Amino acid sequence: MTNFVLVAGAWLGSWAWSEVLPDLRAAGHVVHPLTLSGLADKQGVQAGQQTHVDDITDHVDRLGLRDVVLVGHSYAGIPVGQAAERIGDRLARVVFVDSNVPADGESFVSSWPEGRAQVEAAIEGNDGFWPPLTAADCAGQELDDEQIARFLAGATPHPGATLTEPAVLRGPLGSLPATYVKCLLDGAEPNGDVARLLTGERWELVTMETGHWPMFSRPRALARVLLEAAGAGR
């Protein structure tokens, strides 16, 4: 039995995984969708990046979880990658879903140079939080009108410090057993950092013909990918 710990990206909470959960549970696994501090039902609280790392590791520690598959989508790949190091032999595999990956001493915005000034200005102008996307930002990602409406209704401002604080890695990320899921409508190739990690023996690449939010656009296909990744971690 695998313990899946699912962490969605910026602006989202545990609710974003609702259509992925049934197939994981039907396969006999336990699923832990998490909401990070400052988001969704925990919204309005200021949090830094290490707060989000602690959210994940504290959950694993508190419940004494083993055989853990940590799943990080988009922004959440950064705290998930750090948490994966810290839970040690309790980790079965880490899955990065169309996500950023942590680099020691680097932040979310430092890995996104073309948009850094825009993100930092938006945070400064919104009391320290990154405002959610608009419907126009979701175009071209295989989301229908109902899915976009659901996304926008649930999205909450994202704590800005989590995007600007640097990651802290204790060892090489490439030593972790990992699957990287590339959603092709959001770009045909992984970024350079991910491409380098994929040359290692412990990382594998999986592609999905969908957009950046597969938990909405292709939840059952995403569940199959996660189940296969869990199998690869055994």
Beta strands, then each sheet from edge to edge (+ up, - down):
strand 1: 3-7
strand 2: 30-34
strand 3: 68-73
strand 4: 91-97
strand 5: 129-130
strand 6: 158-159
strand 7: 178-183
strand 8: 203-208
sheet 1: 2+ 1+ 3+ 4+ 7+ 8+
sheet 2: 5+ 6-
end
